[in-house]
Amino acid sequence: MKPAPFDYMRPRDTSEAIAALAQGGGEAKLIAGGQSLGPMLNLRLARPKLLIDISGLEALRTMDEESEAWRLGAAVTHARIEDRRHDFRGCPLLPTVARDIAFRSVRNRGTVGGSMAHADPAADWPLALAALGATLLLQGPGGDRQIPADDFMAAAFTTALRDDEMIAAVRVPKFSPSARFGYFKFCRKVGEFPEASGAAVFDPETRIARVFVGALSGAPASLPGLARDVAERGSPAVTAEAVLAAVTAAAPTLSIIEQRMHAETVRRALRQILPT
């Protein structure tokens, strides 16, 4: 199939892009990499009247190291994060996640902001950024606002982003040198979206303990009780029964087979950062 007819524009800056979104009245869409929106246009699952191409806006393509965080522009591609794997001081999980997203051809075009705005429950960035405690920086005609990554996705393909807003950047906090990160996903074939995924972040210096399970029917789910227990007791807390109980409580609508599969991905993420 081919897309329904639409108008196309390339704004000169983010202000012009936001103005076009506002004028679109909910019938305008941003496009950067197009790895998710492109197929939806071809299948006519999305029928915007205006397509706003922000892929060339330099303000959205920068990666800046701040004193306490990394600031990733919304149009930064997965491949750029992957290729700078030795540069992400304080947050090595970013390139670890980026290098395992789909295939290199997809990573060359797909963007962090696009993945978050699309809000596919099985995507990597919603899970990873929630576990990292990242913050999304939004811009709109009403001004700027910030939303924690774990509050951004409301449901599958539904976010807190308003029709006249755009993601400008993602701010990912740095962690101490003693921080440890775990990320595991189960895919039936290489390059596919995962059937289940889990992420864990532990920083003993800042006393941060976060465990999330992803690839659910909606947003990634936090497992705070399990995180606290693992932070206090370490490996003895990571039993099959304890992890399954945490996943079942967070996602009770999953079938028992799905719950066990998700629990195993969480266990494997935890094993990456805990002594055996």
C-alpha positions in Angstrom: 0.0 0.0 0.0 0.9 3.6 -0.3 0.3 6.5 2.1 -2.7 8.7 2.0 -1.9 12.1 0.5 -0.2 14.6 2.8 1.6 17.9 2.7 5.4 17.9 3.6 7.6 20.6 5.1 11.1 20.9 6.5 11.1 23.6 9.2 14.2 25.8 9.7 14.2 25.5 13.4 12.3 24.0 16.3 10.1 27.1 16.7 8.8 26.7 13.2 8.2 23.0 13.7 6.2 23.7 16.9 4.2 26.4 15.1 3.3 24.0 12.3 2.3 21.3 14.8 0.0 23.9 16.6 -1.5 24.9 13.3 -2.1 21.3 12.3 -4.8 20.9 14.9 -3.8 17.3 15.8 -3.5 16.3 12.1 0.3 17.0 11.8 3.0 14.5 12.5 6.8 14.9 13.1 9.2 12.6 11.3 12.9 12.1 11.8 14.1 8.6 11.1 10.7 7.3 10.0 11.4 3.7 11.0 8.1 3.4 12.8 6.0 6.1 11.2 7.0 5.1 7.6 5.4 1.7 7.7 2.3 3.1 9.5 1.9 5.6 6.7 2.2 2.9 4.0 -0.4 0.8 5.8 -2.6 3.9 6.3 -2.6 3.3 10.0 -1.5 6.9 10.3 -3.0 9.6 8.0 -1.6 13.0 8.8 -2.5 15.9 6.7 1.0 17.4 7.2 4.3 15.7 7.7 7.0 17.8 9.4 10.5 16.6 8.8 12.8 17.5 11.7 15.7 15.2 10.8 17.9 18.1 9.7 17.5 20.3 12.8 20.9 20.5 14.4 19.4 21.5 17.7 17.8 18.0 17.9 20.9 16.2 16.8 23.4 17.1 19.5 24.7 14.9 22.3 26.0 17.0 25.2 27.8 15.8 28.3 26.8 17.9 31.3 28.3 17.7 34.8 25.6 15.3 36.1 23.9 14.0 33.0 23.9 13.3 29.3 21.6 15.3 27.1 20.5 13.5 24.0 18.7 15.5 21.3 15.5 13.9 20.1 16.8 13.3 16.6 20.0 11.5 17.8 20.1 8.1 16.1 20.7 4.7 17.8 23.8 4.3 15.7 25.4 7.5 16.9 25.0 6.3 20.5 26.3 2.9 19.6 29.4 4.3 17.9 30.3 6.5 20.9 30.2 3.5 23.3 33.5 4.5 24.9 32.3 8.1 25.6 29.3 7.6 27.9 31.0 8.2 31.2 28.6 7.5 34.1 26.0 5.8 31.8 27.4 2.8 29.9 24.0 1.2 29.5 23.1 3.7 26.7 25.4 2.2 24.0 24.7 -1.3 25.3 21.0 -0.9 24.6 21.6 1.0 21.3 23.8 -1.6 19.7 21.1 -4.3 20.1 18.2 -2.4 18.6 17.0 -4.2 15.4 19.6 -4.0 12.6 22.3 -1.5 11.7 20.2 -0.1 8.8 17.4 0.6 11.3 19.8 2.1 13.9 21.3 4.4 11.2 17.9 6.1 10.9 15.9 5.4 14.0 16.0 8.1 16.7 15.7 8.2 20.5 12.9 10.8 20.5 11.0 9.0 17.7 11.1 5.7 19.7 9.8 7.4 22.8 7.0 9.3 20.9 5.9 6.2 19.1 5.7 4.3 22.4 5.7 0.8 21.3 5.6 -1.3 24.5 8.2 -3.7 23.2 10.7 -1.0 22.2 14.0 -0.7 24.0 14.2 3.0 24.9 11.0 3.2 26.9 12.3 0.5 29.2 15.9 1.5 29.4 15.3 5.2 30.0 12.7 4.4 32.6 15.2 2.2 34.4 17.9 4.9 34.2 15.6 7.6 35.6 15.8 9.8 32.5 13.7 12.9 31.9 12.1 14.0 28.7 12.4 17.6 27.8 9.3 18.8 25.8 8.7 22.0 23.9 5.4 23.5 22.8 3.7 26.8 22.2 2.8 26.9 25.9 6.4 26.6 27.0 8.8 23.9 28.0 8.1 21.1 30.4 9.8 18.0 31.8 8.3 14.5 32.3 10.1 11.5 33.9 10.6 8.7 31.4 8.7 6.3 33.5 5.6 8.6 33.5 5.7 9.4 29.8 4.0 6.4 28.3 0.3 6.2 29.3 -0.5 3.1 27.3 0.5 1.3 24.2 1.3 4.0 21.5 -0.1 6.6 23.9 2.0 9.2 25.7 1.8 12.4 27.7 2.9 14.3 24.6 0.3 16.9 23.5 -0.6 17.3 19.8 1.3 20.6 19.6 4.4 19.5 21.5 7.6 17.8 20.5 10.3 16.0 22.4 13.4 18.2 22.3 15.8 16.0 24.2 16.2 13.3 26.8 18.3 14.0 29.9 19.9 10.8 31.3 21.6 11.2 34.8 25.1 10.0 35.3 25.8 7.3 37.9 28.8 6.7 40.2 31.8 4.6 39.1 30.5 1.8 41.3 27.1 1.7 39.6 26.0 -1.5 37.8 23.6 -2.0 35.0 21.7 -5.1 33.7 19.6 -5.4 30.5 18.2 -8.5 28.9 15.6 -9.2 26.3 14.2 -12.3 24.7 13.7 -12.2 20.9 12.5 -15.2 18.9 14.7 -13.9 16.0 17.6 -11.5 15.8 16.5 -8.0 15.2 12.8 -8.5 16.2 11.0 -6.7 19.0 11.4 -8.7 22.2 8.7 -11.0 23.6 9.9 -10.0 27.1 12.6 -7.7 28.5 14.0 -6.5 31.9 16.4 -3.8 33.1 18.1 -3.1 36.4 20.2 -0.3 37.7 22.0 -0.3 41.1 24.2 2.5 42.4 25.5 1.9 46.0 26.9 5.4 46.3 23.7 7.2 45.5 21.5 4.4 46.9 19.6 4.1 43.7 17.9 0.7 43.1 15.6 0.3 40.1 14.2 -2.8 38.4 11.8 -2.7 35.5 10.1 -5.2 33.3 9.2 -4.3 29.7 7.5 -5.6 26.6 4.2 -5.6 28.3 0.8 -4.6 26.9 1.5 -1.0 28.0 4.3 1.0 29.7 7.2 -0.7 31.4 6.4 -1.6 35.0 8.6 -0.8 38.0 9.4 -3.6 40.5 10.3 -1.4 43.5 9.9 -4.1 46.2 12.2 -6.5 44.3 14.7 -3.7 43.8 14.8 -2.9 47.5 15.1 -6.5 48.4 18.0 -7.1 46.0 19.8 -4.0 47.1 19.6 -5.1 50.7 20.3 -8.9 50.3 22.0 -9.2 46.9 22.0 -12.5 45.0 19.9 -14.5 47.6 17.0 -12.2 46.8 17.0 -13.2 43.2 15.1 -16.4 43.4 12.8 -17.6 40.7 9.8 -17.4 43.1 10.6 -13.9 44.3 11.0 -12.5 40.8 7.9 -14.3 39.5 5.9 -12.9 42.4 7.1 -9.3 41.6 6.3 -9.6 37.9 2.9 -11.2 38.6 2.0 -8.3 40.9 3.1 -5.7 38.4 1.5 -7.4 35.3 -1.4 -9.6 36.6 -3.1 -9.8 33.2 -0.2 -11.8 31.6 -0.7 -15.5 31.2 1.4 -17.7 33.5 3.7 -18.6 30.6 4.2 -14.9 29.8 4.8 -14.1 33.5 7.5 -16.8 33.7 9.1 -15.6 30.5 9.1 -12.0 31.7 10.4 -13.0 35.1 13.3 -14.9 33.6 14.4 -11.8 31.6 14.4 -9.8 34.8 16.4 -12.5 36.5 19.0 -12.5 33.7 19.2 -8.7 33.9 19.9 -8.9 37.6 22.4 -11.7 37.1 24.5 -9.3 35.0 25.1 -7.1 37.9 25.2 -9.4 40.9 28.0 -11.7 42.0 27.3 -15.4 41.4 
